[in-house]
Amino acid sequence: MPILHIEAFLIAITILTITPGLDTALVVRNTTRGGEKDGFITNIGICSGLFFHASLSAVGISLLLSQSPQLFQGVKMIGALYILYLGVQGLRHSFSATAKDPEAITTQGNFKASKSFREGLLSNALNPKTAVFYLAFLPQFINPEYSAFMQSLLMAAIHFVIALCWQAFISRMIVTAQKRFDGGKTQLMMERLTGVVLIGLAVKLLMDD
């Protein structure tokens, strides 16, 4: 295995994956909105963004991002505004559904694979903190005797599998909870909660130095 200290990498990346954050909030929000398929496709979009960041890290573009405050702030603002948009849209949808008929809320009619994938991919790709994290994290495990680019993609693939499994588990738990409780009201509550969380994360991203 060309990756150095693979055991340490697996432990670190697993801890990172299961720590709640933007990815978790978006998967919960979209699972609530459109069912398990919505959450799963969003999950694939999020995880696909990892290869984007791994590639940037490998070719050194992330270094430019981390060393240029203006560029970092620009990408940061774009990403935060997109996350803010997702949160506001979630709140608007939940209140719109309540106004029409709170008991008639369904998950299946709101699912569009392309939309879910795009939301997941953009939320990850537009997060400069992920790029900077990959820049700082991946080189710790790069074996100089092998291709840095291929090793970065391999580590992103490992992260992809771990994150995909974990977030699919989260989607399954959300769907199970909706079935056990009052589906319509539970969905509204979760959609509003995740909408607020996404807005909070966007504000935090904008406010952080």
Backbone hydrogen bonds in HBPLUS format (Angstrom, degrees):
<---DONOR---> <-ACCEPTOR-->    atom                        ^
c    i                          cat <-CA-CA->   ^        H-A-AA   ^      H-
h    n   atom  resd res      DA  || num        DHA   H-A  angle D-A-AA Bond
n    s   type  num  typ     dist DA aas  dist angle  dist       angle   num
A0004-LEU N   A0141-PHE O   2.88 MM 137  4.64 158.1  1.92 136.0 136.2     1
A0009-PHE N   A0005-HIS O   3.05 MM   4  6.37 157.1  2.10 152.7 160.0     2
A0010-LEU N   A0006-ILE O   2.93 MM   4  6.16 160.2  1.97 151.5 155.6     3
A0011-ILE N   A0007-GLU O   3.07 MM   4  6.33 161.5  2.10 150.6 155.1     4
A0012-ALA N   A0008-ALA O   2.95 MM   4  6.09 169.3  1.96 151.8 155.2     5
A0013-ILE N   A0009-PHE O   2.86 MM   4  5.96 168.2  1.88 156.2 159.7     6
A0014-THR N   A0010-LEU O   3.03 MM   4  5.98 146.5  2.15 138.5 147.1     7
A0015-ILE N   A0011-ILE O   3.05 MM   4  6.27 162.1  2.09 150.9 155.2     8
A0016-LEU N   A0012-ALA O   3.00 MM   4  6.22 160.0  2.04 146.9 152.9     9
A0017-THR N   A0013-ILE O   2.99 MM   4  6.08 151.7  2.08 136.2 143.6    10
A0018-ILE N   A0014-THR O   3.07 MM   4  6.32 160.5  2.11 154.7 157.7    11
A0025-ALA N   A0021-GLY O   3.03 MM   4  6.27 165.5  2.05 155.3 159.7    12
A0026-LEU N   A0022-LEU O   2.89 MM   4  6.10 159.5  1.93 157.0 162.1    13
A0027-VAL N   A0023-ASP O   3.00 MM   4  6.20 160.2  2.04 150.4 155.8    14
A0028-VAL N   A0024-THR O   2.93 MM   4  6.13 164.3  1.96 154.7 159.0    15
A0029-ARG N   A0025-ALA O   2.89 MM   4  6.02 160.8  1.93 144.8 150.9    16
A0030-ASN N   A0026-LEU O   2.93 MM   4  6.09 165.4  1.95 150.9 153.9    17
A0031-THR N   A0027-VAL O   2.88 MM   4  5.93 152.1  1.96 145.9 153.9    18
A0032-THR N   A0028-VAL O   2.94 MM   4  6.04 157.6  1.99 146.9 153.2    19
A0033-ARG N   A0029-ARG O   2.97 MM   4  6.17 142.4  2.12 135.9 146.9    20
A0034-GLY N   A0030-ASN O   2.84 MM   4  5.90 169.9  1.85 150.5 152.1    21
A0035-GLY N   A0031-THR O   2.81 MM   4  4.58 138.1  1.99 133.4 133.7    22
A0039-GLY N   A0035-GLY O   3.15 MM   4  6.53 161.8  2.19 152.7 157.5    23
A0040-PHE N   A0036-GLU O   2.87 MM   4  6.05 154.1  1.94 148.0 155.3    24
A0041-ILE N   A0037-LYS O   2.94 MM   4  6.12 168.3  1.96 156.0 157.9    25
A0042-THR N   A0038-ASP O   3.00 MM   4  6.11 158.4  2.05 147.8 154.5    26
A0043-ASN N   A0039-GLY O   2.89 MM   4  5.99 148.8  1.99 138.0 147.2    27
A0044-ILE N   A0040-PHE O   2.92 MM   4  6.31 149.5  2.02 146.3 153.7    28
A0045-GLY N   A0041-ILE O   3.00 MM   4  6.29 156.8  2.05 146.6 152.6    29
A0046-ILE N   A0042-THR O   2.90 MM   4  6.21 160.6  1.93 154.6 159.5    30
A0047-CYS N   A0043-ASN O   2.96 MM   4  6.16 169.4  1.97 153.6 156.4    31
A0048-SER N   A0044-ILE O   2.86 MM   4  5.97 144.1  1.99 143.8 153.9    32
A0049-GLY N   A0045-GLY O   3.27 MM   4  6.54 139.5  2.45 140.8 149.7    33
A0049-GLY N   A0046-ILE O   3.11 MM   3  5.38 132.7  2.34 100.9 113.1    34
A0050-LEU N   A0047-CYS O   3.05 MM   3  5.38 150.1  2.14 104.8 113.7    35
A0051-PHE N   A0048-SER O   3.16 MM   3  5.77 140.5  2.33 113.0 120.8    36
A0052-PHE N   A0049-GLY O   3.13 MM   3  5.07 121.7  2.49  93.1 107.7    37
A0053-HIS N   A0049-GLY O   3.13 MM   4  6.53 157.7  2.19 151.1 155.5    38
A0054-ALA N   A0050-LEU O   2.85 MM   4  6.06 153.7  1.92 146.1 154.4    39
A0055-SER N   A0051-PHE O   2.93 MM   4  6.01 154.6  1.99 141.0 147.3    40
A0056-LEU N   A0052-PHE O   3.02 MM   4  6.30 158.3  2.07 145.8 151.9    41
A0057-SER N   A0053-HIS O   2.88 MM   4  6.05 160.3  1.92 147.4 153.0    42
A0058-ALA N   A0054-ALA O   2.93 MM   4  6.12 157.6  1.99 144.8 150.8    43
A0059-VAL N   A0055-SER O   3.07 MM   4  6.31 154.8  2.14 151.6 156.8    44
A0060-GLY N   A0056-LEU O   3.00 MM   4  6.01 115.8  2.42 139.9 154.8    45
A0061-ILE N   A0056-LEU O   3.03 MM   5  5.10 126.1  2.33 146.7 148.8    46
A0060-GLY N   A0057-SER O   3.30 MM   3  5.19 150.4  2.39  96.6 105.2    47
A0063-LEU N   A0060-GLY O   3.11 MM   3  5.21 132.2  2.35  96.4 109.0    48
A0064-LEU N   A0061-ILE O   3.05 MM   3  5.24 118.1  2.45  99.9 113.9    49
A0065-LEU N   A0061-ILE O   3.06 MM   4  6.46 154.3  2.13 146.6 154.3    50
A0066-SER N   A0062-SER O   2.84 MM   4  6.12 154.6  1.90 149.7 155.6    51
A0067-GLN N   A0063-LEU O   3.00 MM   4  6.15 138.8  2.17 143.3 154.3    52
A0068-SER N   A0064-LEU O   2.96 MM   4  5.95 119.7  2.34 143.8 156.3    53
A0072-PHE N   A0068-SER O   2.89 MM   4  6.06 169.7  1.90 164.3 167.8    54
A0073-GLN N   A0069-PRO O   2.88 MM   4  5.95 165.4  1.91 146.5 150.8    55
A0074-GLY N   A0070-GLN O   2.94 MM   4  6.11 150.4  2.03 142.3 150.9    56
A0075-VAL N   A0071-LEU O   3.01 MM   4  6.26 169.5  2.02 158.0 158.8    57
A0076-LYS N   A0072-PHE O   2.83 MM   4  5.91 158.2  1.88 150.3 157.8    58
A0077-MET N   A0073-GLN O   2.88 MM   4  5.98 154.6  1.95 142.8 148.5    59
A0078-ILE N   A0074-GLY O   3.10 MM   4  6.36 161.2  2.14 147.9 152.7    60
A0079-GLY N   A0075-VAL O   2.95 MM   4  6.14 168.3  1.96 154.9 157.8    61
A0080-ALA N   A0076-LYS O   2.88 MM   4  6.02 162.2  1.91 149.0 154.5    62
A0081-LEU N   A0077-MET O   2.87 MM   4  5.97 160.2  1.91 149.4 154.7    63
A0082-TYR N   A0078-ILE O   3.04 MM   4  6.25 149.1  2.14 143.6 152.0    64
A0083-ILE N   A0079-GLY O   2.99 MM   4  6.29 157.3  2.04 149.8 155.7    65
A0084-LEU N   A0080-ALA O   2.81 MM   4  6.04 155.5  1.87 147.3 155.0    66
A0085-TYR N   A0081-LEU O   2.89 MM   4  6.08 151.3  1.97 140.8 148.4    67
A0086-LEU N   A0082-TYR O   3.04 MM   4  6.38 153.5  2.11 146.1 152.3    68
A0087-GLY N   A0083-ILE O   3.00 MM   4  6.33 159.0  2.05 151.2 156.6    69
A0088-VAL N   A0084-LEU O   2.93 MM   4  6.17 165.0  1.95 155.8 159.6    70
A0089-GLN N   A0085-TYR O   2.89 MM   4  6.02 160.1  1.93 149.8 155.8    71
A0090-GLY N   A0086-LEU O   2.99 MM   4  6.19 151.2  2.07 143.4 150.9    72
A0091-LEU N   A0087-GLY O   3.09 MM   4  6.41 158.5  2.14 149.3 154.2    73
A0092-ARG N   A0088-VAL O   2.86 MM   4  6.09 164.4  1.88 154.4 159.1    74
A0093-HIS N   A0089-GLN O   2.90 MM   4  6.04 159.9  1.94 147.1 152.5    75
A0094-SER N   A0090-GLY O   3.06 MM   4  6.27 159.8  2.11 146.2 151.3    76
A0095-PHE N   A0091-LEU O   3.03 MM   4  6.24 166.0  2.05 156.5 159.4    77
A0096-SER N   A0092-ARG O   2.87 MM   4  5.91 150.4  1.96 145.8 154.9    78
A0097-ALA N   A0093-HIS O   2.89 MM   4  6.04 155.8  1.95 147.2 153.4    79
A0098-THR N   A0094-SER O   3.08 MM   4  6.29 150.0  2.17 139.5 147.5    80
A0099-ALA N   A0095-PHE O   3.07 MM   4  6.24 154.7  2.13 141.8 147.9    81
A0100-LYS N   A0096-SER O   3.16 MM   4  6.43 145.6  2.28 143.1 151.7    82
A0101-ASP N   A0097-ALA O   2.96 MM   4  6.05 162.2  1.99 161.2 160.4    83
A0104-ALA N   A0101-ASP O   3.03 MM   3  5.41 161.1  2.06 115.3 121.4    84
A0110-ASN N   A0107-THR O   3.46 MM   3  5.96 159.9  2.50 112.4 117.6    85
A0116-SER N   A0112-LYS O   2.97 MM   4  6.22 164.3  2.00 161.7 166.6    86
A0117-PHE N   A0113-ALA O   2.91 MM   4  6.07 168.2  1.92 156.2 159.4    87
A0118-ARG N   A0114-SER O   2.98 MM   4  6.02 159.9  2.02 141.6 147.8    88
A0119-GLU N   A0115-LYS O   2.94 MM   4  6.11 161.0  1.98 149.4 154.3    89
A0120-GLY N   A0116-SER O   3.06 MM   4  6.28 164.8  2.09 150.4 154.1    90
A0121-LEU N   A0117-PHE O   2.88 MM   4  6.04 168.5  1.89 155.9 159.4    91
A0122-LEU N   A0118-ARG O   2.91 MM   4  5.93 172.4  1.92 153.5 156.1    92
A0123-SER N   A0119-GLU O   3.04 MM   4  5.99 156.8  2.10 142.2 149.0    93
A0124-ASN N   A0120-GLY O   3.28 MM   4  6.43 146.5  2.40 141.2 148.7    94
A0125-ALA N   A0121-LEU O   2.79 MM   4  5.94 174.1  1.79 160.3 162.3    95
A0126-LEU N   A0122-LEU O   2.90 MM   4  5.61 154.2  1.96 143.3 148.3    96
A0127-ASN N   A0124-ASN O   3.16 MM   3  5.39 161.8  2.20 112.4 114.7    97
A0130-THR N   A0127-ASN O   3.12 MM   3  5.68 138.8  2.30 111.7 121.1    98
A0132-VAL N   A0128-PRO O   2.96 MM   4  6.27 160.9  2.00 152.8 157.1    99
A0133-PHE N   A0129-LYS O   2.85 MM   4  5.94 151.8  1.92 139.7 148.3   100
A0134-TYR N   A0130-THR O   2.92 MM   4  6.12 163.8  1.95 149.5 153.2   101
A0135-LEU N   A0131-ALA O   2.99 MM   4  6.21 151.6  2.08 143.0 151.3   102
A0136-ALA N   A0132-VAL O   3.02 MM   4  6.28 149.6  2.11 145.8 152.8   103
A0137-PHE N   A0133-PHE O   2.73 MM   4  5.79 152.7  1.80 154.1 163.2   104
A0138-LEU N   A0134-TYR O   3.01 MM   4  5.48 152.6  2.08 133.8 141.7   105
A0140-GLN N   A0137-PHE O   3.17 MM   3  5.82 149.1  2.27 117.0 125.1   106
A0141-PHE N   A0138-LEU O   2.94 MM   3  5.72 165.0  1.96 127.2 131.6   107
A0142-ILE N   A0139-PRO O   3.32 MM   3  5.01 167.9  2.34  99.5 103.1   108
A0146-TYR N   A0143-ASN O   3.02 MM   3  5.80 170.8  2.02 128.5 131.0   109
A0151-GLN N   A0147-SER O   3.04 MM   4  6.19 156.3  2.10 144.6 151.6   110
A0152-SER N   A0148-ALA O   2.92 MM   4  6.04 152.3  1.99 144.3 151.8   111
A0153-LEU N   A0149-PHE O   3.04 MM   4  6.35 156.9  2.10 148.7 154.4   112
A0154-LEU N   A0150-MET O   2.92 MM   4  6.11 149.5  2.01 141.8 150.8   113
A0155-MET N   A0151-GLN O   2.92 MM   4  6.19 158.2  1.97 149.5 154.4   114
A0156-ALA N   A0152-SER O   2.93 MM   4  6.16 150.8  2.02 142.7 151.5   115
A0157-ALA N   A0153-LEU O   2.85 MM   4  6.07 145.9  1.96 141.8 151.2   116
A0158-ILE N   A0154-LEU O   2.99 MM   4  6.33 153.1  2.06 146.9 153.6   117
A0159-HIS N   A0155-MET O   2.93 MM   4  6.16 162.6  1.97 147.2 152.1   118
A0160-PHE N   A0156-ALA O   2.74 MM   4  5.91 148.2  1.84 142.4 152.3   119
A0161-VAL N   A0157-ALA O   3.03 MM   4  6.34 159.0  2.08 150.1 152.8   120
A0162-ILE N   A0158-ILE O   3.10 MM   4  6.37 169.4  2.11 154.9 157.4   121
A0163-ALA N   A0159-HIS O   2.85 MM   4  5.94 170.6  1.86 155.7 158.9   122
A0164-LEU N   A0160-PHE O   2.82 MM   4  5.85 156.2  1.87 147.9 155.4   123
A0165-CYS N   A0161-VAL O   3.05 MM   4  6.18 163.8  2.07 148.9 152.4   124
A0166-TRP N   A0162-ILE O   3.00 MM   4  6.18 163.7  2.02 150.0 154.9   125
A0167-GLN N   A0163-ALA O   2.91 MM   4  5.96 170.6  1.92 152.8 155.7   126
A0168-ALA N   A0164-LEU O   2.97 MM   4  5.96 143.0  2.11 138.5 148.7   127
A0169-PHE N   A0165-CYS O   3.03 MM   4  6.20 148.7  2.13 141.8 149.7   128
A0170-ILE N   A0166-TRP O   3.05 MM   4  6.43 149.1  2.15 142.0 150.5   129
A0171-SER N   A0167-GLN O   3.00 MM   4  6.25 156.9  2.06 141.6 147.0   130
A0172-ARG N   A0168-ALA O   3.02 MM   4  6.27 156.7  2.07 146.2 152.1   131
A0173-MET N   A0169-PHE O   3.01 MM   4  6.29 154.7  2.07 148.6 155.2   132
A0174-ILE N   A0170-ILE O   2.97 MM   4  6.26 151.7  2.05 149.5 157.5   133
A0175-VAL N   A0171-SER O   3.01 MM   4  6.30 163.6  2.04 154.0 157.3   134
A0176-THR N   A0172-ARG O   2.95 MM   4  6.12 158.9  2.00 147.2 153.4   135
A0177-ALA N   A0173-MET O   2.95 MM   4  6.09 156.4  2.01 144.1 150.3   136
A0178-GLN N   A0174-ILE O   2.99 MM   4  6.27 152.8  2.06 147.6 155.1   137
A0179-LYS N   A0175-VAL O   3.07 MM   4  6.34 148.6  2.17 146.0 153.9   138
A0180-ARG N   A0176-THR O   3.09 MM   4  6.32 148.9  2.19 146.5 154.6   139
A0181-PHE N   A0177-ALA O   3.09 MM   4  6.17 145.8  2.21 146.7 154.6   140
A0186-THR N   A0182-ASP O   2.81 MM   4  5.74 164.1  1.84 169.2 174.6   141
A0187-GLN N   A0183-GLY O   2.88 MM   4  5.89 156.4  1.94 146.2 153.0   142
A0188-LEU N   A0184-GLY O   3.05 MM   4  6.29 160.1  2.09 146.2 151.3   143
A0189-MET N   A0185-LYS O   2.97 MM   4  6.17 164.7  2.00 149.6 153.5   144
A0190-MET N   A0186-THR O   2.94 MM   4  6.13 164.9  1.96 152.4 156.3   145
A0191-GLU N   A0187-GLN O   2.82 MM   4  5.93 158.2  1.86 151.3 157.9   146
A0192-ARG N   A0188-LEU O   2.94 MM   4  6.09 158.9  1.99 149.3 154.8   147
A0193-LEU N   A0189-MET O   2.91 MM   4  6.07 157.1  1.97 144.1 151.3   148
A0194-THR N   A0190-MET O   2.88 MM   4  6.02 169.9  1.89 151.3 153.8   149
A0195-GLY N   A0191-GLU O   2.95 MM   4  5.97 143.2  2.09 134.6 145.3   150
A0196-VAL N   A0192-ARG O   2.97 MM   4  6.22 156.5  2.03 148.7 153.7   151
A0197-VAL N   A0193-LEU O   2.92 MM   4  6.22 155.5  1.98 147.1 154.7   152
A0198-LEU N   A0194-THR O   2.87 MM   4  6.03 160.5  1.90 146.8 151.2   153
A0199-ILE N   A0195-GLY O   3.04 MM   4  6.26 157.8  2.10 144.7 150.9   154
A0200-GLY N   A0196-VAL O   2.85 MM   4  6.08 156.4  1.90 148.1 155.2   155
A0201-LEU N   A0197-VAL O   2.82 MM   4  6.10 154.7  1.89 150.7 157.6   156
A0202-ALA N   A0198-LEU O   2.92 MM   4  6.14 152.2  2.00 144.9 152.6   157
A0203-VAL N   A0199-ILE O   2.96 MM   4  6.23 160.1  2.00 150.5 155.4   158
A0204-LYS N   A0200-GLY O   2.90 MM   4  6.11 159.3  1.95 147.2 153.4   159
A0205-LEU N   A0201-LEU O   2.89 MM   4  6.07 155.1  1.96 144.6 151.3   160
A0206-LEU N   A0202-ALA O   3.01 MM   4  6.25 148.8  2.11 144.7 153.0   161
A0207-MET N   A0203-VAL O   2.87 MM   4  6.08 145.4  1.99 147.1 157.2   162
A0208-ASP N   A0204-LYS O   2.87 MM   4  5.92 148.0  1.97 151.4 157.8   163
